[in-house]
Amino acid sequence: MCDGNSSFDLLAGGEAPSTQCLGLPLTPAGGWSNKSHDWKIVTLAEDKDPLLRIPLRAGSHTLEISSPSGPFNFDWLELHGAKP
């Protein structure tokens, strides 16, 4: 469970694909996924863009969730490909 000051970094190949992928904020959900009200769906966004864009070159990539601010309970991540 995270506290109110938690964040995470989204890395590809051990590095952040952009500065927008660093320090992504987490807010407490209130529990450990054992009740219907203690989890949240969070959509990551950039300032004027409805979605966080992760710039990657064509090919395979290993994505990593890194938490420099401490541990938190992370359940799943959903990614969508960009339209050309």
C-alpha positions in Angstrom: 0.0 0.0 0.0 1.4 3.4 -0.9 1.4 6.5 1.2 0.3 9.9 -0.2 3.8 10.7 -1.5 4.5 7.6 -3.6 5.5 7.5 -7.2 6.9 5.1 -9.8 9.0 5.2 -12.9 8.2 3.4 -16.1 11.4 2.1 -17.7 12.1 0.4 -21.0 15.4 -1.5 -21.1 16.4 0.0 -17.8 16.0 3.6 -18.9 13.1 6.1 -19.0 11.9 6.5 -22.6 11.1 10.2 -21.7 11.1 12.5 -18.7 7.3 12.1 -18.5 7.8 8.4 -17.5 9.6 9.4 -14.3 7.9 10.3 -11.0 4.4 9.1 -12.0 2.2 9.8 -9.0 0.4 7.1 -7.0 -2.4 7.8 -4.6 -3.5 5.5 -1.8 -6.4 3.2 -2.6 -7.1 2.3 1.1 -6.3 -1.4 1.2 -4.8 -4.5 -0.3 -7.3 -5.6 -3.0 -9.4 -7.7 -0.6 -12.5 -5.5 -0.8 -14.3 -4.0 -3.8 -13.6 -0.4 -2.6 -9.8 -0.6 -2.0 -8.4 -0.3 -5.5 -8.3 2.4 -8.2 -8.0 2.5 -11.9 -5.5 5.3 -12.9 -5.0 6.7 -16.4 -1.6 8.3 -16.8 -1.7 11.5 -18.8 0.6 14.3 -20.0 -0.3 17.9 -19.4 -2.4 18.6 -22.6 -2.7 15.0 -23.8 -5.3 12.5 -22.6 -2.8 9.7 -22.5 0.9 9.3 -21.5 2.9 8.5 -24.6 5.8 6.2 -24.3 8.2 6.7 -27.2 9.7 3.4 -28.2 11.5 2.3 -31.4 10.2 -0.7 -33.3 11.1 -4.1 -31.8 10.9 -5.9 -28.5 11.2 -4.0 -25.2 11.2 -5.0 -21.6 9.1 -2.6 -19.5 9.9 -2.2 -15.8 8.0 -0.5 -13.0 10.5 1.0 -10.6 9.5 2.6 -7.3 12.2 5.0 -6.0 9.8 6.2 -3.3 9.2 2.7 -1.7 7.1 -0.4 -2.1 3.4 -0.4 -3.2 0.9 -3.0 -4.3 0.7 -3.1 -8.1 -1.9 -5.4 -9.8 -1.8 -4.8 -13.6 -0.8 -2.5 -16.4 -2.7 -2.1 -19.7 -0.9 -0.6 -22.7 -2.4 0.4 -26.1 -0.4 0.8 -29.3 -0.3 4.2 -31.0 -2.1 4.6 -34.3 0.3 5.5 -37.1 
